Amino acid sequence: MSADQRVELAREYLAGVRRASVDQLPPSVLMRECAELRRQLGVVLAVIDGHACADRPMDISDLDPETGEAYGAELGWDGG
């Protein structure tokens, strides 16, 4: 599985769990979701670490802080 596929799986999982209201879920479900989110975060951070250059920080100025997507990505625009 490629790094991009792992990031996409994490996005899909997050989109799915956002549909449910947290105050309506039983503690057992919340604990499973918490564990899965921690696992997914670890995977995504490992992907980011693998792409970051040691001599310079990763440029994230063109990313939407809410979604992590490039600005204009939903419109098919790549900014270039």
C-alpha positions in Angstrom: 0.0 0.0 0.0 1.4 3.4 -1.0 1.8 6.4 1.4 -1.0 8.2 -0.6 -3.3 5.3 -0.1 -2.7 5.2 3.6 -3.5 8.9 3.9 -6.6 8.5 1.8 -7.8 5.6 4.1 -7.3 7.9 7.1 -9.3 10.7 5.4 -12.1 8.2 4.6 -12.2 6.9 8.1 -12.3 10.4 9.6 -15.1 11.3 7.3 -17.1 8.3 8.4 -16.7 8.8 12.1 -17.6 12.5 11.8 -21.1 11.5 10.7 -22.0 10.3 14.2 -22.7 12.6 17.0 -20.2 11.9 19.8 -22.7 12.4 22.6 -24.9 9.7 21.1 -22.3 6.9 21.0 -21.7 4.4 23.8 -18.3 4.5 25.5 -17.2 1.2 24.0 -17.6 2.7 20.4 -15.8 5.9 21.5 -12.9 3.9 22.8 -12.6 1.9 19.5 -12.8 5.1 17.5 -10.1 6.7 19.7 -7.8 3.8 19.3 -8.3 3.7 15.5 -7.8 7.5 15.2 -4.5 7.2 17.1 -3.4 4.4 14.8 -4.3 6.4 11.7 -2.6 9.5 13.0 0.6 7.5 13.5 0.4 6.2 9.9 -0.2 9.7 8.5 2.6 11.2 10.6 5.0 8.4 9.4 4.0 9.3 5.8 4.7 13.0 6.4 8.0 12.1 8.0 8.9 10.1 5.0 8.3 13.0 2.7 9.9 15.8 4.7 13.4 16.8 3.8 15.9 16.8 6.7 17.3 20.2 5.7 14.1 22.1 5.4 10.6 22.0 6.9 7.6 20.8 4.9 5.8 23.8 3.2 2.1 23.6 4.2 1.2 27.2 3.4 -1.0 26.1 0.5 -3.0 23.7 2.5 -6.5 24.3 4.0 -6.1 23.8 7.8 -9.6 22.4 8.0 -9.2 19.6 5.5 -5.5 19.3 4.8 -6.3 19.6 1.1 -4.6 22.1 -1.3 -6.7 25.3 -1.6 -8.8 25.0 -4.7 -8.5 21.2 -4.8 -12.3 20.7 -4.6 -12.6 22.7 -7.8 -9.9 20.8 -9.6 -7.5 23.8 -9.5 -3.9 23.1 -8.5 -2.9 26.7 -8.0 -0.5 26.7 -10.9 
